[in-house]
Amino acid sequence: MVKDELIKLSDEKFKQFAQKLTPDTKYKFLGVKVPIVKQMAKNLAKKGDFSFLNEIHEYYEEYLLHGFLIAFAKFDKNKTFSLLNEFLDYVDNWATCDSLAASLKPFFRKNMEETFEFLTSCLKSTKTYKIRFSVVSFLDNFIDEKYIDKIISLTKEIKSEEYYINMAISWLYAEIIVKIPNKIISLIESKTLPKFIQNKSIQKAIESFRVSEEQKQYLKSLKIK
């Protein structure tokens, strides 16, 4: 069984590190490094062995592998979106969420319209990491002229006290400030965003080497005190 293989690969030292890095999960850690879990998923996908998707999971690494296996499988797009929608309800930490989003880039970019529709529907969820997954996926794939206005409109309506949601939105806005500033500067200037998102977006943008010193000084003046 895949679980048995993961248990054999456990590393106590790495387990302690991973637990500290990912404090927001309720799942138990084995201590298997992400590249190893990812390679296991690729091997299963290559063999066409997807029985693991139907198994009951106990460990953090099992959920991580489950997500990677969905990403690496060559299912038709409807099945991939269906499996993904179901799986996201079990994601309870930023690391699994963001790793999954990154691994799905090739699939998402082949199916942009369907992906945008799927991510938009996920924003209606009450699940913290389903919402974060959408925001992170917007960041990874949709910062361009075609989608940017829709993304800003959708995300500015999110009202949450969840740190990991608000950090993702801030990260997204910072990247927009850097890449397409004319699309978001009026929103930043209005100071209508929640204080945390406003200030964190500015902070992250200022940290970029792609922003001029003059722009940085102006952005600093827009922080909410």
BELNOR-V354504 format. One record per backbone hydrogen bond with DSSP energy under -0.5 kcal/mol. NH is the residue of the N-H (numbers start at 1). CO is the residue of the C=O. Records with the same first field share a line. If there is no record, write none. Layout:
# BELNOR-V354504
NH=CO ; CO
This chain:
# BELNOR-V354504
5=1
6=2
7=3
8=4
9=5
10=7
11=31
15=11
16=12
17=13
18=14
19=15
20=16
21=17
22=18
25=22
28=58
36=33
37=33
38=34
39=35
40=36
41=37
42=38
43=39
44=40
45=41
46=42
47=43
48=44
49=44
50=48
53=50
54=51
55=52
60=28
62=59
63=59
64=60
65=61
66=62
67=63
68=64
69=65
70=66
71=67
72=68
73=69
80=76
81=77
82=78
83=79
84=80
85=81
86=82
87=83
88=84
89=85 ; 86
90=87
91=87 ; 88
97=93
98=94
99=95
100=96
101=97
102=98
103=99
104=100
105=102
108=104
109=105
110=106 ; 107
111=107 ; 108
115=111
116=112
117=113
118=114
119=115
120=116
121=117
122=118
123=119
124=121
125=122
130=127
131=127
132=128
133=129
134=130
135=131
136=132
137=133
138=134
139=135
140=136
141=137
142=138
144=142
147=144
148=144
151=147
152=148
153=149
154=150
155=151
156=152
157=154
158=155
160=158
165=162
166=162
167=163
168=164
169=165
170=166
171=167
172=168
173=169
174=170
175=171
176=172
177=173
178=174
179=175
180=176
183=180
184=181
185=181
187=184
188=184
189=185
190=186
191=187 ; 188
192=187
198=194
199=195
200=196
201=197
202=198
203=199
204=200
205=201
206=202
207=203
208=205
211=208
216=212
217=213
218=214
219=215
220=216
221=217
222=219
223=220
225=223
